[in-house]
Amino acid sequence: MPFKVGLVSRLDDQRALDVATNLARQLRKKGISVAAELELARRGRLGGGKDLSGLRSDLIVTVGGDGTVLKTCMSIPDPETPILAVNMGRRGYLTEVEPGQAQRAVGLFMKGKCRLEKRAKLAVYLDGTHVVEALNELVVSSGSPSKMLDLQLFVNAEPFLEFRGDGLIVSTATGSTAYALSAGGPVVDSSVDAFVVTFICPLESLRPTVVSMDRSLSIQLTNPRLRALVVADGRFQRELTQDVKLIIRKAQHSAVFVRIRPAPPLRSLMRLRETEQAGL
């Protein structure tokens, strides 16, 4: 079967749309099949187009920033399809190449001259039903402004702690440089399979906690009068009440990224330092 590239773009940035559209046309000139995400296909007049949930290909190229990558990871039907992320954002912790390098990077991938990097994801269950997977984090926060939550955290179904606060963040090592970092969490090497639990404005002093992904985490509201919001990677959102059981496990499938450059030690930390030095 012919090699197929799936193409996803940030939709609120005209520069990203232009880069993605031009890349699709360049690849097609070389005889490579390109399936663009539905809205990108419409705006770029690329023909056809697939909903992200039906975008099956040998490689997916995202054009945008980390948000575009997170959207793609959450929605594609084959969760371990390799992703080549083209950076049009500011920080780009997950991105790999700049726009001018994208066509060459696709060629290197087709020749087998790239390496693949796997990143662990979270699997989220509500009342025993698998509802979503997240690459960065799951956030539990108050559904009412200025209302604190009463929460209990379990590890392998065993009570671990109870606390009052604005909520908590359960992140992967990948997500440790995102919201969790802003909330005071540690930067964790992206090769480490661990949950990072960061407490949001707790009433008492609580340190961030790192838990092996070999274990499961459960979170329960202990005040029946309050409601919480469960948000995964800033996209998926559900309400959490006291009678709903929230469980987080390591996802069965990883996110897979195409890497062109040699693997630096502590990639997440290196990217963080780069963006700090650039003033982003």
Buried (B, 14 or more C-beta within 10 A) or exposed (E): EEBBBBBBBBBEBEEBBBBBBBBBEBBBEEEBBBBBBBBBBEBBEBEEBBEBEEBEBBBBBBBBBBBBBBBBBBBBEEBEBBBBBBBBBEBBBBBBBEBEBBBEBBBBBBEEEBEEBBBBBBBBBBEEEEBBBBBBBBBBBBBEEEEBBBBBBBBEEEEBBEBBBBBBBBBBBBBBBBBBBEBBBBBBEBBBBBBBBBBBEBEEEBEBBBBEBEBBBBBBBEBEEBBBBBBBBBEBEBEBEBEBBBBBBBBEBBBBBBBBEEEEEBBBBEBBEEBEEEEE
